[in-house]
Amino acid sequence: MIEIFKTNVQEIEQSNMIVAKLLEHFPNSKINFDLEDCDKILRIHSLSISNSVIIELLNAHGFHCEVLL
């Protein structure tokens, strides 16, 4: 399953920290950011994904995150 999110993450250091935190919750997942995209895309490829956990985790670190339809 692949889920794509729109975020306001701007810096590579921020994205690296978020990926590390997400991997704690979703081990064995492929997670990456496309910070060059205007929507600062977060892609997660995993067997199971909880959109609410992902959104809450980013919000807890001060970032906006929403599912991109």
C-alpha beads as a LAMMPS data file, in Angstrom:
LAMMPS data file: protein, C-alpha beads

69 atoms
68 bonds

1 atom types
1 bond types

-500.0 500.0 xlo xhi
-500.0 500.0 ylo yhi
-500.0 500.0 zlo zhi

Masses

1 110.0

Atoms # bond

1 1 1 0.000 0.000 0.000
2 1 1 1.255 3.498 -0.844
3 1 1 -0.023 6.670 0.755
4 1 1 0.887 10.209 -0.288
5 1 1 0.678 13.256 1.959
6 1 1 0.961 16.997 1.427
7 1 1 3.187 18.620 4.076
8 1 1 4.877 21.907 4.885
9 1 1 8.282 20.332 5.660
10 1 1 10.909 22.590 4.085
11 1 1 14.369 21.382 5.062
12 1 1 16.229 18.118 4.455
13 1 1 17.146 17.933 8.157
14 1 1 13.451 18.163 9.073
15 1 1 12.515 15.460 6.580
16 1 1 15.275 13.154 7.862
17 1 1 14.010 13.538 11.444
18 1 1 10.407 12.847 10.391
19 1 1 11.430 9.764 8.371
20 1 1 13.335 8.416 11.399
21 1 1 10.313 8.956 13.668
22 1 1 7.955 7.349 11.154
23 1 1 10.225 4.322 10.799
24 1 1 9.888 3.783 14.562
25 1 1 6.133 3.356 14.030
26 1 1 6.280 1.681 10.617
27 1 1 9.453 -0.448 10.462
28 1 1 10.297 -2.074 7.123
29 1 1 8.529 0.751 5.274
30 1 1 9.888 2.841 2.434
31 1 1 9.440 6.500 3.376
32 1 1 10.650 9.550 1.482
33 1 1 9.988 13.217 0.878
34 1 1 9.934 15.153 -2.376
35 1 1 10.782 18.623 -1.084
36 1 1 11.100 19.990 -4.621
37 1 1 7.404 19.380 -5.252
38 1 1 5.177 22.361 -4.435
39 1 1 3.214 20.156 -1.995
40 1 1 6.354 18.913 -0.182
41 1 1 5.221 15.329 -0.751
42 1 1 5.659 12.583 1.839
43 1 1 5.367 9.054 0.375
44 1 1 5.004 5.973 2.515
45 1 1 5.063 2.456 1.091
46 1 1 4.147 -0.096 3.731
47 1 1 2.050 -3.186 4.307
48 1 1 -0.069 -1.252 6.800
49 1 1 -0.432 2.511 7.098
50 1 1 -2.348 4.546 9.659
51 1 1 -3.036 7.974 8.210
52 1 1 -4.091 9.330 11.594
53 1 1 -0.819 8.231 13.256
54 1 1 1.215 9.827 10.467
55 1 1 -0.715 13.098 10.602
56 1 1 -0.572 13.209 14.418
57 1 1 3.183 12.556 14.421
58 1 1 3.886 15.395 11.993
59 1 1 1.501 17.715 13.854
60 1 1 3.258 16.889 17.151
61 1 1 6.509 18.131 15.589
62 1 1 4.907 21.358 14.359
63 1 1 4.247 20.361 10.749
64 1 1 1.074 20.343 8.687
65 1 1 0.202 17.051 7.010
66 1 1 -2.819 15.933 5.009
67 1 1 -3.632 13.038 2.725
68 1 1 -3.192 14.031 -0.902
69 1 1 -6.073 12.726 -2.976

Bonds

1 1 1 2
2 1 2 3
3 1 3 4
4 1 4 5
5 1 5 6
6 1 6 7
7 1 7 8
8 1 8 9
9 1 9 10
10 1 10 11
11 1 11 12
12 1 12 13
13 1 13 14
14 1 14 15
15 1 15 16
16 1 16 17
17 1 17 18
18 1 18 19
19 1 19 20
20 1 20 21
21 1 21 22
22 1 22 23
23 1 23 24
24 1 24 25
25 1 25 26
26 1 26 27
27 1 27 28
28 1 28 29
29 1 29 30
30 1 30 31
31 1 31 32
32 1 32 33
33 1 33 34
34 1 34 35
35 1 35 36
36 1 36 37
37 1 37 38
38 1 38 39
39 1 39 40
40 1 40 41
41 1 41 42
42 1 42 43
43 1 43 44
44 1 44 45
45 1 45 46
46 1 46 47
47 1 47 48
48 1 48 49
49 1 49 50
50 1 50 51
51 1 51 52
52 1 52 53
53 1 53 54
54 1 54 55
55 1 55 56
56 1 56 57
57 1 57 58
58 1 58 59
59 1 59 60
60 1 60 61
61 1 61 62
62 1 62 63
63 1 63 64
64 1 64 65
65 1 65 66
66 1 66 67
67 1 67 68
68 1 68 69
